[in-house]
Amino acid sequence: MKDFLQPGDLEKLQALRQFKGLPKSFWPEYVQWFKNSIPGVEEAWVILAHGNAGQWQIIAGTLMVKEAIPMQEMASAVQSLASVPPSPCSISAGGSLGALSLAIGDNEPLCALLISWGGSPANLESVLRFLIFTSDVPLAFKRFNEGEAERWKDTPSFDTLKVATKVFEQDQFLPSAMALCNELAKTFGSDMAFLGWHRNGYTRLVAASHLEKIETKMEAARLIEAAMDETFDQDDEITWPSIQDSIRITRDHEQYAATLAHPQLVSLPLRSHGKTIGVLMLQRSGVPYHRKELLSLRLIGDQVGSYLEQLDTTGRPFPHRLWKTTRQSLKGFLGPTHTGAKLLGLFISILLLAGFLIPVPYRVEAPFVVRASSQAFIPAPFSGYLESIEVATGSQVDEGQLLLKLDSTEWTWEAARAQADLDRYQSEALRAESEGEFAAMQVFLAQAEQASAILQLAQIRLESAEVRAPFAGIISEDGDLEEQLGAPVTQGDLLMKIARLEDLYLVLDIDESDISDVAIGRPGVASFASAVGETYPLEIRLLHPTAFPKESGNIFFAEADFTAQPEDWWRPGMTGLAKIEAGRRSFIWIMTHRAIDWLRLFFWI
């Protein structure tokens, strides 16, 4: 912040206030002054709002190559200048461009100075505040050329700029405060100038002109601090002798003035961002402080207040800075502003608190498939060919109902041949007996028994060619036999499955991460994929102890019974989603426990 201006820079700025010529000649000189006089300023432009909001026209600049002008940065920098209430200066989002609102007259479009900053980003805001008192130069130029040069010839900004320059040359609080007091006393012809700083509910004297050390226990220091507290409490300027008909309380000023000869006192609040942080107090003998001097003092206070507060904060110990930041944050949160945002934040906080503290029912989700407890497998009774299929998958059948038929032609012939052989062998046995050929008779009787066995087997095959249902139920699988009519089958081949409808149960696939929350006897509900809106109660009856791998991870099988009357449309093989009661947990735990478990497993916590 040191050495902003070189000798002669202020005189050049003052000359611009009284520039004689047209605006098209004035503006280039004006922007060139910033590039030449302010270290860190690489380029400068003056832009003028026109037409719709957000549209700008560059009327002068030190760099006018269109491709090199940072238009997006300009839009970011001037955004807050047009806000309500307007800001005197702002910085672009990138931090490399600063904007300063310029005064060009009442009812005039918004005009702004933009500077491309090449110095430290941390100093840009201080530089912009330092340059605020150059913002009236265009208006002074305009007034001067309108024939009102006498009115603007002696502007208070010039004195203010000189005082602010001395203050900004220091980078610590006490040296900066002493420079302020010394320069105020010099500029305004005062015998003494004092700075009081408000801490812990009281205004303490921290600096005085021409004094390196202040004896705060002296009576004079006590009277000065009392007068400063009087100004701070009323948050207004106080002069002594007081103006006639003034409503301000001046008792402490009067007590301090009684110790001086022919005193003239003025004290005014020192503010930063609208908050009173201290008090400036000046004294001299004889000549009262006039309006122009009071205006200059106000401008100086507005200019240096934020900078002094920043120096005071950065110079304090870290615990103090932390406490101050926390207190200001809480003050902003508990204050009367931004009610909508605060209500929204309070509502969200209540929701989060409720999510952590209020338990809600937690259910483990698991897909299921319906199975039948009693199921019959219908195999091929003998090797042969399919002749007909009487039922299909999903068909309800009664006990003894015909399911399918196998071709029995071969066994019909076999039965006829066996019957003929049996009759022939029996006749031959009778003949041999009558002729006394007993040995031949025994042979024929043995052959007759063999023929009888073949006949019995053929009759059994003929009877089993018609496959019938062993009990009432539903065909759960038929192996697409309708497409295999006439095809050969081998004895023992599975042809159909029949399931009872009275003993249906569910088989659930429970993820291994949820198995600890599931136990035998736990209730739940099931919702079928074919009837999403309906739920049916269930109860866990069995947990398989072994995990089974799947693509998504290991699972455990669990069996559950329906605790309500089964519906007529339920069928084995139906699927859906079951939810098993697992106690009560907080809503936040329910939403985050899987991610937290994964992180704990990943980081081995």
C-alpha positions in Angstrom: 0.0 0.0 0.0 3.0 2.3 0.2 4.1 4.9 -2.4 0.8 4.9 -4.4 1.5 8.4 -5.9 4.6 10.1 -7.1 5.2 13.8 -6.7 3.0 15.8 -9.0 0.4 13.1 -9.5 -2.2 14.9 -7.3 -1.5 18.1 -9.2 -2.2 16.3 -12.5 -5.4 14.9 -11.1 -6.5 18.4 -9.9 -5.6 19.7 -13.4 -8.0 17.1 -14.9 -10.8 18.6 -12.7 -10.3 21.9 -14.6 -9.5 20.3 -18.0 -10.5 22.7 -20.8 -11.7 20.8 -23.8 -14.2 18.3 -25.1 -15.0 15.0 -23.4 -13.4 13.0 -26.2 -10.1 14.7 -25.2 -10.7 14.5 -21.5 -11.4 10.7 -21.1 -8.2 9.4 -22.7 -6.2 11.7 -20.4 -8.2 10.5 -17.4 -7.7 6.8 -18.0 -4.0 7.4 -18.8 -3.5 9.0 -15.4 -4.4 5.7 -13.6 -2.1 3.7 -15.8 0.8 6.1 -15.2 0.2 7.0 -11.5 -1.1 3.8 -9.8 1.5 1.0 -9.5 -0.1 -2.3 -10.5 -2.6 -0.8 -13.0 -1.8 -2.4 -16.4 -4.7 -1.0 -18.4 -7.7 1.2 -17.8 -11.1 1.8 -19.5 -14.2 4.0 -19.0 -17.5 2.4 -19.9 -20.9 3.9 -20.1 -24.3 2.1 -19.7 -26.7 2.5 -22.5 -30.0 0.9 -23.6 -31.1 -2.2 -21.7 -29.5 -3.2 -18.4 -26.2 -5.0 -18.8 -25.3 -3.3 -22.1 -22.0 -1.2 -22.0 -20.1 1.0 -24.3 -16.3 1.6 -24.0 -15.8 5.3 -24.5 -12.1 5.5 -23.7 -9.2 3.2 -22.7 -5.5 2.7 -22.7 -5.9 -0.5 -24.8 -8.6 -0.5 -27.5 -7.8 -3.7 -29.4 -11.2 -5.4 -29.4 -9.8 -9.0 -29.1 -7.6 -8.0 -26.1 -10.4 -6.4 -24.1 -11.7 -8.8 -21.3 -15.4 -8.3 -21.9 -16.6 -11.2 -19.6 -14.4 -10.0 -16.8 -15.9 -6.5 -17.3 -19.4 -7.8 -17.0 -18.5 -9.6 -13.8 -16.8 -6.5 -12.3 -19.6 -4.0 -13.0 -22.4 -6.3 -11.9 -22.7 -5.0 -8.3 -22.3 -1.4 -9.4 -25.8 -1.5 -10.8 -27.2 -3.4 -7.8 -29.7 -1.9 -5.3 -28.2 -0.4 -3.2 -25.3 0.3 -5.6 -21.7 -0.4 -4.5 -19.0 2.3 -5.1 -16.5 -0.4 -6.3 -16.3 -4.1 -7.0 -14.0 -6.8 -8.2 -14.5 -9.3 -11.0 -15.0 -13.0 -10.2 -11.5 -13.7 -11.4 -10.0 -11.1 -9.1 -7.9 -9.5 -11.9 -10.3 -6.6 -12.8 -11.6 -3.8 -10.6 -14.5 -1.5 -11.2 -15.1 2.0 -9.7 -18.4 3.9 -10.1 -17.8 7.4 -11.5 -19.9 10.5 -10.8 -21.0 12.3 -14.0 -24.1 14.1 -12.8 -27.7 13.5 -11.8 -30.1 11.5 -14.1 -27.1 10.4 -16.1 -26.4 6.7 -17.2 -24.1 4.7 -15.0 -20.5 5.3 -15.8 -17.6 3.2 -14.4 -13.8 3.0 -14.5 -12.3 -0.5 -15.0 -8.7 -1.3 -14.2 -6.7 -4.4 -15.2 -4.8 -5.2 -12.0 -1.4 -6.8 -12.2 -0.4 -6.5 -8.6 -1.3 -8.7 -5.6 -5.0 -9.6 -5.6 -5.2 -9.0 -1.9 -4.4 -5.2 -2.5 -7.0 -4.6 -5.2 -9.9 -3.8 -2.9 -7.8 -1.4 -0.9 -6.6 0.3 -4.1 -10.2 0.7 -5.3 -11.2 2.3 -2.0 -8.2 4.5 -2.2 -9.3 5.6 -5.7 -12.9 6.4 -4.7 -12.0 10.0 -4.2 -10.9 10.2 -7.9 -14.5 9.3 -8.9 -15.7 12.9 -8.8 -13.1 14.1 -11.3 -15.4 13.6 -14.4 -18.2 15.5 -12.6 -15.8 18.3 -11.7 -14.6 18.5 -15.3 -18.2 18.7 -16.4 -19.1 21.4 -13.9 -16.0 23.4 -14.7 -16.9 23.4 -18.4 -20.4 24.4 -17.6 -19.2 27.6 -16.0 -19.3 26.3 -12.3 -15.6 26.0 -11.9 -15.7 28.2 -8.7 -18.0 25.8 -7.0 -15.9 22.7 -7.7 -12.5 24.3 -7.6 -11.9 23.6 -4.0 -13.4 20.1 -3.6 -13.0 18.3 -0.2 -11.8 15.2 -2.0 -8.4 16.7 -2.6 -7.7 17.1 1.2 -9.2 13.7 1.8 -7.0 12.1 -0.7 -3.9 13.5 0.9 -4.9 12.3 4.3 -5.9 8.8 3.1 -2.6 8.5 1.2 -0.7 8.9 4.5 -2.9 6.4 6.3 -2.5 3.8 3.5 1.2 4.1 3.6 1.2 2.2 6.9 0.5 -1.6 7.1 0.0 -1.8 10.9 -2.8 -0.4 13.0 -1.0 1.9 15.5 1.4 3.6 12.9 -1.6 4.0 10.6 -3.7 5.6 13.4 -0.9 8.0 14.4 -0.5 9.0 10.7 -4.2 9.7 10.5 -4.1 11.9 13.7 -1.0 13.8 12.5 -2.3 14.4 9.0 -5.7 15.5 10.4 -4.1 18.0 12.7 -1.9 19.4 9.9 -4.6 19.5 7.2 -7.3 21.2 9.4 -5.0 23.4 11.4 -5.9 21.7 14.7 -4.0 21.8 17.9 -4.7 18.1 18.5 -6.4 15.2 16.8 -7.4 12.0 18.6 -8.6 8.5 17.5 -10.7 6.5 19.8 -11.4 2.7 19.2 -14.4 0.9 20.5 -13.6 -2.3 22.3 -15.6 -4.3 24.9 -18.3 -1.7 25.1 -16.1 1.3 25.7 -14.2 3.8 23.5 -10.5 3.8 24.3 -8.0 6.5 23.2 -5.5 4.7 20.9 -3.7 7.5 19.1 -3.1 11.3 19.3 -1.3 13.7 17.0 2.4 14.4 17.8 2.3 11.8 20.7 3.9 8.4 20.4 2.6 7.2 23.8 -0.6 8.1 25.5 -1.0 8.1 29.3 -4.6 6.7 29.5 -4.7 7.1 33.3 -4.4 10.9 33.0 -7.5 13.1 33.7 -7.3 14.6 30.2 -7.4 11.1 28.6 -10.3 10.1 30.7 -12.3 13.3 29.7 -11.5 12.7 26.0 -12.7 9.1 26.2 -15.9 10.2 27.9 -16.5 12.7 25.1 -15.8 10.0 22.5 -18.3 7.6 24.2 -20.8 10.5 24.1 -20.3 10.7 20.3 -20.3 6.9 19.9 -23.6 6.4 21.9 -25.4 9.1 19.8 -23.8 7.9 16.6 -23.7 11.5 15.3 -21.3 14.4 14.9 -20.9 16.7 17.9 -19.4 20.2 17.8 -18.5 22.5 20.7 -19.6 25.1 21.2 -22.8 23.4 20.2 -25.0 24.8 17.5 -28.1 26.7 18.7 -31.2 24.6 19.0 -29.1 21.4 18.7 -30.7 18.3 20.3 -27.4 16.5 20.8 -26.2 15.8 24.3 -22.8 17.6 24.9 -22.2 17.3 28.6 -18.9 15.4 28.4 -17.7 17.7 25.6 -18.5 20.6 27.8 -16.5 19.1 30.7 -13.4 18.5 28.5 -13.7 22.0 26.9 -13.6 23.5 30.4 -10.0 22.5 30.6 -9.0 24.3 27.5 -8.7 28.0 26.5 -11.1 29.2 23.8 -11.8 25.6 22.6 -13.3 24.5 19.4 -14.2 20.8 19.3 -15.5 18.4 16.7 -16.0 14.7 17.1 -17.6 12.3 14.6 -18.2 8.5 14.4 -15.7 6.4 12.4 -17.6 3.7 10.4 -16.8 0.5 8.5 -19.5 -1.2 6.4 -22.2 0.8 8.1 -21.0 -0.1 11.6 -19.5 2.5 14.0 -16.1 1.3 15.1 -14.5 4.4 16.6 -14.5 8.2 17.0 -12.3 10.9 15.5 -12.0 14.1 17.6 -10.2 17.4 16.7 -9.6 20.5 18.8 -8.3 24.0 18.1 -8.5 27.5 19.5 -10.5 30.3 18.1 -11.9 29.5 14.7 -14.9 27.1 14.6 -14.9 24.2 12.1 -17.0 25.1 9.1 -19.1 23.0 6.8 -16.5 22.3 4.2 -14.1 20.9 6.9 -16.9 18.8 8.4 -17.6 17.3 4.9 -13.9 16.5 4.4 -13.8 14.8 7.9 -16.8 12.7 7.0 -15.2 11.6 3.7 -11.9 10.8 5.5 -13.7 8.7 8.1 -15.6 6.8 5.4 -12.4 6.2 3.4 -10.1 5.0 6.2 -12.5 3.3 8.6 -12.5 -0.1 6.8 -8.8 -0.1 6.3 -8.1 0.6 10.0 -10.5 -2.1 11.0 -8.8 -4.6 8.7 -5.4 -3.6 10.2 -6.8 -3.9 13.8 -8.2 -7.4 13.1 -5.2 -8.8 11.4 -2.9 -7.5 14.1 -4.8 -9.2 16.9 -4.0 -12.8 18.2 -5.6 -15.7 16.3 -8.1 -16.6 19.1 -9.4 -13.0 19.1 -9.8 -13.1 15.3 -11.6 -16.4 15.4 -13.9 -15.1 18.1 -14.7 -11.9 16.2 -15.4 -13.8 13.0 -17.7 -16.2 14.8 -19.5 -13.4 16.6 -20.1 -11.5 13.4 -21.4 -14.6 11.7 -23.8 -15.3 14.6 -24.9 -11.7 14.6 -25.6 -11.9 10.9 -27.5 -15.2 11.4 -29.6 -14.0 14.3 -30.2 -10.5 12.9 -33.4 -9.3 11.2 -32.1 -9.4 7.7 -32.5 -12.2 5.0 -35.5 -13.6 6.8 -36.5 -16.0 4.0 -33.0 -17.5 3.7 -32.9 -17.9 7.5 -36.3 -19.6 7.7 -35.2 -22.0 4.9 -32.0 -22.7 6.8 -33.9 -23.3 10.0 -36.3 -25.6 8.3 -33.5 -27.6 6.8 -31.7 -27.8 10.1 -34.9 -29.0 11.8 -35.3 -31.7 9.1 -31.7 -32.8 9.6 -32.1 -32.9 13.4 -35.3 -34.9 13.0 -33.5 -37.2 10.6 -30.8 -37.9 13.2 -33.0 -38.2 16.3 -36.4 -39.5 15.3 -36.4 -43.3 14.5 -38.6 -44.6 11.7 -39.4 -48.2 10.7 -36.6 -49.9 8.8 -37.2 -52.7 6.4 -34.8 -54.9 4.5 -35.8 -55.3 0.9 -35.3 -58.7 -0.9 -36.6 -60.1 -4.2 -38.6 -63.3 -3.9 -40.0 -66.2 -6.0 -43.1 -68.3 -5.1 -42.5 -72.0 -4.6 -44.9 -74.9 -3.8 -44.3 -77.2 -0.8 -45.8 -80.3 -2.5 -44.7 -81.0 -6.1 -44.9 -84.1 -8.2 -42.6 -85.0 -11.1 -44.3 -86.9 -13.9 -41.7 -89.1 -15.8 -42.2 -91.2 -18.9 -43.5 -94.7 -17.8 -41.8 -96.5 -20.7 -39.8 -95.7 -23.8 -42.1 -94.8 -26.7 -43.6 -91.9 -28.6 -45.8 -89.0 -27.5 -49.3 -89.5 -28.9 -51.2 -86.6 -27.3 -51.0 -83.8 -24.7 -54.2 -83.0 -22.8 -53.1 -80.1 -20.6 -50.6 -77.1 -20.7 -48.5 -75.2 -18.2 -50.7 -73.3 -15.8 -53.7 -75.6 -16.2 -55.4 -76.7 -13.0 -56.1 -80.4 -12.9 -58.0 -82.8 -10.7 -56.8 -86.0 -9.2 -56.8 -88.8 -11.8 -57.3 -86.4 -14.7 -55.6 -87.4 -18.0 -52.5 -85.5 -18.6 -51.0 -87.1 -21.7 -50.9 -90.4 -23.7 -48.0 -92.4 -25.1 -48.4 -94.4 -28.3 -49.5 -98.0 -27.2 -49.6 -99.7 -30.6 -46.5 -101.7 -30.1 -47.6 -103.0 -26.7 -51.1 -103.8 -28.1 -49.4 -106.1 -30.6 -47.1 -107.4 -27.9 -50.1 -108.2 -25.7 -51.9 -110.0 -28.6 -48.8 -112.0 -29.4 -48.3 -113.0 -25.8 -51.9 -114.0 -25.5 -51.6 -116.2 -28.6 -48.4 -117.8 -27.3 -50.1 -118.4 -23.9 -53.1 -120.2 -25.5 -50.8 -122.3 -27.8 -48.5 -123.3 -24.9 -51.4 -124.3 -22.7 -52.9 -126.4 -25.4 -49.6 -128.2 -26.1 -49.2 -128.8 -22.3 -52.6 -130.5 -22.2 -51.8 -132.6 -25.2 -48.5 -133.8 -23.8 -50.1 -134.7 -20.5 -52.8 -136.8 -22.3 -50.1 -138.6 -24.3 -48.1 -139.2 -21.2 -45.2 -137.0 -22.3 -44.6 -135.4 -19.0 -41.2 -133.9 -19.8 -42.7 -132.1 -22.9 -45.6 -131.0 -20.7 -43.3 -129.3 -18.2 -41.5 -127.5 -21.1 -44.8 -126.2 -22.5 -46.0 -125.1 -19.0 -42.8 -123.1 -18.6 -43.2 -121.5 -22.0 -46.8 -120.7 -21.0 -45.7 -118.9 -17.8 -43.2 -116.9 -19.9 -45.9 -115.8 -22.3 -48.2 -115.0 -19.3 -45.5 -112.7 -17.9 -45.0 -110.9 -21.2 -48.8 -110.5 -21.4 -48.9 -109.0 -17.9 -46.1 -106.5 -18.8 -47.8 -105.5 -22.0 -51.1 -104.9 -20.1 -49.2 -102.7 -17.5 -47.6 -100.7 -20.3 -51.0 -100.3 -22.0 -52.5 -99.1 -18.7 -49.6 -96.6 -18.0 -49.7 -95.2 -21.5 -52.4 -92.9 -20.2 -50.6 -90.6 -17.7 -52.9 -89.2 -15.0 -52.6 -86.6 -12.2 -51.6 -88.1 -8.8 -53.4 -85.2 -7.0 -55.2 -82.0 -7.7 -53.0 -79.1 -8.5 -51.5 -77.0 -11.3 -49.2 -77.8 -14.1 -46.0 -75.8 -13.2 -43.9 -77.1 -16.1 -44.6 -79.2 -19.2 -41.3 -78.9 -21.1 -43.1 -77.6 -24.3 -44.4 -81.1 -25.0 -46.9 -79.8 -27.5 -44.0 -79.1 -29.9 -42.8 -82.7 -29.4 -45.9 -84.7 -30.4 -44.7 -87.9 -32.0 -41.2 -87.5 -30.7 -39.6 -90.5 -28.9 -39.2 -90.4 -25.1 -37.1 -92.6 -22.9 -38.3 -94.3 -19.8 -37.7 -91.9 -16.8 -37.6 -88.7 -18.9 -39.3 -85.8 -17.0 -42.5 -84.9 -18.8 -44.4 -82.6 -16.4 -44.4 -81.1 -12.9 -47.6 -80.7 -10.8 -47.7 -78.4 -7.8 -50.3 -78.1 -5.0 -51.8 -74.6 -4.6 -52.5 -75.0 -0.9 -48.9 -74.9 0.4 -47.2 -72.0 -1.4 -44.3 -70.2 0.2 -41.6 -67.6 -0.8 -37.9 -68.0 -1.3 -36.1 -64.6 -0.7 -32.7 -63.5 -1.9 -31.2 -61.5 1.0 -28.1 -59.5 0.4 -25.3 -60.5 2.8 -25.0 -56.9 4.0 -28.6 -57.2 5.3 -28.6 -60.7 6.7 -27.7 -59.5 10.3 -31.0 -57.6 10.3 -33.1 -60.6 9.4 -34.2 -63.3 11.8 -36.6 -66.2 12.0 -40.1 -65.0 13.0 -39.6 -61.5 11.6 -42.7 -60.2 9.9 -42.9 -58.4 6.6 -44.9 -57.8 3.5 -44.7 -59.0 -0.1 -45.7 -57.2 -3.3 -46.0 -59.2 -6.5 -44.6 -57.8 -9.8 -48.0 -58.5 -11.4 -49.9 -56.6 -8.6 -47.7 -53.7 -7.5 -50.3 -51.9 -5.5 -51.2 -54.8 -3.3 -49.2 -56.1 -0.3 -49.5 -59.4 1.6 -48.2 -60.3 5.1 -45.5 -62.8 5.5 -43.2 -64.3 8.2 -39.7 -65.7 8.0 -39.6 -69.4 8.8 -36.1 -70.5 7.7 -32.7 -69.0 7.0 -30.2 -71.0 5.0 -26.8 -70.9 6.7 -24.8 -70.9 3.5 -24.2 -67.9 1.2 -24.6 -68.3 -2.6 -22.6 -66.2 -5.1 -24.4 -64.0 -7.6 -23.2 -61.4 -10.1 -24.3 -58.6 -7.7 -22.6 -60.3 -4.7 -23.3 -63.0 -2.2 -26.8 -63.7 -1.0 -28.5 -65.9 1.6 -31.8 -67.7 0.9 -34.6 -67.3 3.3 -38.0 -69.0 3.3 -41.2 -67.3 4.4 -44.8 -68.3 4.7 -47.8 -66.2 3.8 -49.8 -65.4 7.0 -53.0 -64.5 5.0 -55.4 -66.6 3.0 -53.8 -67.3 -0.5 -55.3 -65.7 -3.5 -56.7 -67.8 -6.4 -54.3 -66.2 -8.9 -51.1 -67.0 -7.1 -48.9 -69.4 -9.0 -45.5 -71.0 -8.3 -42.7 -69.1 -10.1 -44.3 -65.6 -9.5 -41.8 -62.9 -8.4 -41.9 -59.7 -6.6 -40.3 -57.7 -3.8 -40.5 -58.4 0.0 -39.8 -56.0 2.8 -38.9 -57.5 6.2 -39.3 -55.6 9.4 -35.8 -54.8 11.0 -36.6 -52.5 13.9 -36.5 -48.7 14.0 -33.5 -46.6 12.8 -33.0 -42.9 12.2 -33.8 -41.7 8.7 -30.2 -40.4 8.1 -28.9 -43.8 9.0 -31.2 -45.5 6.6 -30.2 -43.2 3.8 -26.4 -43.3 4.5 -25.5 -46.6 6.1 -24.7 -48.4 2.9 -22.3 -45.7 1.8 -20.7 -45.4 5.2 -20.3 -49.2 5.4 -18.6 -49.2 2.0 -16.3 -46.4 3.1 -15.4 -48.1 6.3 -14.6 -51.3 4.5 -12.6 -49.5 1.8 -10.5 -47.5 4.3 -10.5 -50.3 6.9 -11.9 -48.0 9.6 
